[in-house]
Amino acid sequence: SLPCRAWEMCLGGLVSLSPRLPGTARQREAAGFLLILAALFLIDRNTRWPGPIMLLPTLGGALILTAGQTASPLTRPAILQWVGNRSYSIYLWHWPIAAALQYAGQGHTPSATAGGILASLVAGHLSYHAVEQPVRRIPAARSPIRLAAGLAGALTLLLIAILAARKIPVEWRLSPAMVRDSRAVIDRNPNNRCFTQT
């Protein structure tokens, strides 16, 4: 949930202030990649999330950003530049795709995971060119009416999403297996007794 991840947002805000950190830019970049690499090996489906171990990829990403090494051997490859430019769009798209796979009961199959990653990359690429780049080119200072109309439209969509989320039962958004498991957790004897025991 967002409250549990608020510290991640705050960390991103601190990075945007370009704080002075110890070490050279290359050292911070190397340390950041090492933290992310460690997270790849230490985090699995049994890891508690959110939890302290999430500091590994989060701080790793922050260190790489503060290093600002866009032309280093670790960040220069074209594929990394491509993913980095589209990372926000890919991030936004991967959530509904992952939720859809989970709802369909395919959340942990290798083929579905690979398909979900590919779909996120394709959708993120399309959004990057169709939404992100055009929005960045809007001359906001010279077109306040267009800017206001865009903000009003975005707020309207947000309001509709919030109202829909409050009206739609939570169970509708979960897979049948998750609904069954959640019901089993709360399906307990109020006296905390098992009638099969004497």
C-alpha positions as CSV (number, residue, x, y, z in Angstrom):
1,S,0.0,0.0,0.0
2,L,1.0,3.6,-0.5
3,P,1.5,4.4,3.3
4,C,3.9,1.5,3.6
5,R,5.9,2.8,0.6
6,A,5.8,6.5,1.5
7,W,9.5,6.4,2.5
8,E,10.4,5.3,-1.0
9,M,8.6,8.3,-2.4
10,C,10.4,10.5,0.1
11,L,13.8,9.0,-0.9
12,G,13.0,9.9,-4.5
13,G,12.3,13.4,-3.4
14,L,15.6,13.6,-1.6
15,V,17.4,12.4,-4.7
16,S,15.9,15.2,-6.7
17,L,17.5,17.7,-4.4
18,S,20.9,16.3,-5.5
19,P,22.3,15.9,-2.0
20,R,26.1,15.6,-1.5
21,L,27.0,12.1,-0.6
22,P,30.4,10.6,0.3
23,G,32.5,8.9,-2.4
24,T,33.0,9.6,-6.1
25,A,30.2,9.3,-8.6
26,R,31.7,6.0,-9.9
27,Q,31.9,4.6,-6.4
28,R,28.2,5.5,-5.7
29,E,27.2,4.0,-9.0
30,A,29.1,0.7,-8.3
31,A,27.6,0.5,-4.8
32,G,24.1,1.0,-6.2
33,F,24.5,-1.8,-8.7
34,L,25.9,-4.1,-6.1
35,L,22.8,-3.4,-3.8
36,I,20.4,-4.1,-6.7
37,L,22.4,-7.3,-7.6
38,A,22.2,-8.4,-4.0
39,A,18.4,-7.9,-4.0
40,L,18.1,-10.1,-7.1
41,F,19.5,-13.0,-5.1
42,L,18.1,-12.3,-1.6
43,I,14.5,-11.4,-2.5
44,D,12.1,-14.1,-3.5
45,R,8.4,-14.9,-3.2
46,N,8.8,-15.7,0.5
47,T,10.3,-12.4,1.4
48,R,8.1,-10.1,3.6
49,W,7.0,-7.1,1.7
50,P,7.2,-4.3,2.7
51,G,10.2,-4.9,4.9
52,P,13.7,-3.7,5.6
53,I,15.2,-5.8,2.8
54,M,13.5,-3.5,0.3
55,L,16.2,-1.0,1.2
56,L,18.5,-2.9,-1.0
57,P,17.0,-2.1,-4.4
58,T,15.6,1.3,-3.3
59,L,18.9,2.6,-2.0
60,G,20.7,1.0,-4.9
61,G,18.6,2.9,-7.4
62,A,19.0,6.2,-5.4
63,L,22.8,5.8,-5.4
64,I,22.8,5.3,-9.2
65,L,20.6,8.3,-9.7
66,T,22.8,10.5,-7.5
67,A,25.9,9.3,-9.4
68,G,24.5,10.7,-12.6
69,Q,26.9,8.6,-14.7
70,T,25.0,8.4,-18.0
71,A,28.1,7.5,-20.0
72,S,29.7,4.9,-17.7
73,P,30.2,1.3,-18.9
74,L,27.3,0.3,-16.5
75,T,24.7,2.7,-17.9
76,R,25.9,3.4,-21.4
77,P,24.5,0.2,-23.1
78,A,21.6,1.2,-25.5
79,I,19.2,-1.3,-23.9
80,L,19.6,0.2,-20.5
81,Q,19.2,3.7,-21.9
82,W,16.0,2.5,-23.7
83,V,14.5,0.9,-20.6
84,G,15.6,3.9,-18.4
85,N,13.8,6.4,-20.7
86,R,10.6,4.4,-20.6
87,S,10.9,3.2,-17.0
88,Y,8.0,5.2,-15.6
89,S,5.6,4.1,-18.3
90,I,6.7,0.5,-17.9
91,Y,6.3,0.8,-14.2
92,L,2.7,2.1,-14.6
93,W,1.7,-0.6,-17.0
94,H,3.3,-3.6,-15.1
95,W,0.9,-3.3,-12.2
96,P,-2.4,-3.9,-14.1
97,I,-0.7,-6.6,-16.2
98,A,0.6,-8.4,-13.1
99,A,-2.8,-8.1,-11.4
100,A,-4.5,-9.6,-14.4
101,L,-2.1,-12.5,-14.5
102,Q,-2.6,-13.1,-10.8
103,Y,-6.4,-13.0,-11.2
104,A,-6.2,-15.5,-14.0
105,G,-4.1,-17.8,-11.7
106,Q,-1.0,-17.4,-13.9
107,G,1.0,-15.1,-11.7
108,H,3.9,-17.5,-11.0
109,T,4.2,-19.5,-14.3
110,P,7.4,-18.7,-16.2
111,S,5.7,-18.3,-19.6
112,A,3.1,-15.9,-18.2
113,T,5.8,-14.0,-16.3
114,A,7.8,-13.6,-19.5
115,G,4.7,-12.6,-21.4
116,G,3.8,-10.0,-18.7
117,I,7.3,-8.5,-18.9
118,L,7.1,-8.3,-22.7
119,A,3.6,-6.8,-22.5
120,S,4.8,-4.2,-20.0
121,L,7.7,-3.2,-22.2
122,V,5.5,-2.9,-25.3
123,A,2.8,-0.9,-23.5
124,G,5.4,1.3,-21.8
125,H,7.0,2.0,-25.1
126,L,3.7,3.0,-26.7
127,S,2.8,5.2,-23.7
128,Y,6.2,6.8,-23.8
129,H,5.7,8.0,-27.4
130,A,1.9,8.5,-27.3
131,V,1.6,10.2,-23.8
132,E,4.8,11.0,-22.1
133,Q,6.6,12.8,-24.9
134,P,3.6,14.8,-26.2
135,V,2.8,16.0,-22.7
136,R,6.4,17.1,-22.2
137,R,6.2,19.2,-25.4
138,I,3.0,21.0,-24.4
139,P,3.8,24.7,-24.2
140,A,2.2,25.1,-20.8
141,A,3.3,28.7,-20.3
142,R,1.7,29.7,-23.6
143,S,-1.3,27.5,-23.3
144,P,-2.8,27.7,-19.8
145,I,-6.2,26.7,-21.0
146,R,-4.9,23.4,-22.5
147,L,-2.9,22.7,-19.3
148,A,-6.0,23.4,-17.1
149,A,-8.1,21.2,-19.3
150,G,-5.6,18.4,-19.1
151,L,-5.4,18.6,-15.3
152,A,-9.2,18.7,-15.0
153,G,-9.4,15.6,-17.2
154,A,-6.8,13.8,-15.1
155,L,-8.5,14.7,-11.9
156,T,-11.9,13.6,-13.3
157,L,-10.4,10.2,-14.2
158,L,-8.8,9.9,-10.8
159,L,-12.1,10.7,-9.1
160,I,-13.9,8.1,-11.2
161,A,-11.3,5.5,-10.3
162,I,-11.6,6.2,-6.6
163,L,-15.4,6.0,-6.6
164,A,-15.3,2.8,-8.6
165,A,-12.8,1.2,-6.3
166,R,-15.0,2.1,-3.3
167,K,-18.1,0.6,-5.0
168,I,-16.6,-2.6,-6.4
169,P,-16.2,-5.4,-3.8
170,V,-12.6,-6.1,-3.0
171,E,-13.1,-9.8,-3.7
172,W,-14.0,-9.1,-7.3
173,R,-10.4,-7.8,-7.7
174,L,-8.8,-11.0,-6.3
175,S,-8.3,-14.4,-7.9
176,P,-10.6,-17.2,-6.7
177,A,-7.6,-18.8,-4.9
178,M,-6.8,-15.6,-3.0
179,V,-10.5,-15.2,-2.0
180,R,-10.6,-18.8,-0.7
181,D,-7.4,-18.3,1.2
182,S,-8.4,-15.0,2.7
183,R,-11.8,-16.5,3.8
184,A,-9.9,-19.4,5.4
185,V,-7.8,-17.0,7.5
186,I,-10.8,-15.3,9.1
187,D,-13.0,-18.4,9.3
188,R,-12.3,-19.2,12.9
189,N,-14.2,-20.3,15.9
190,P,-14.9,-17.1,18.0
191,N,-14.1,-19.1,21.1
192,N,-10.8,-20.2,19.6
193,R,-11.7,-23.8,20.2
194,C,-11.7,-26.8,17.9
195,F,-14.9,-28.9,18.2
196,T,-13.1,-32.0,17.0
197,Q,-10.9,-32.0,20.1
198,T,-12.1,-33.3,23.4
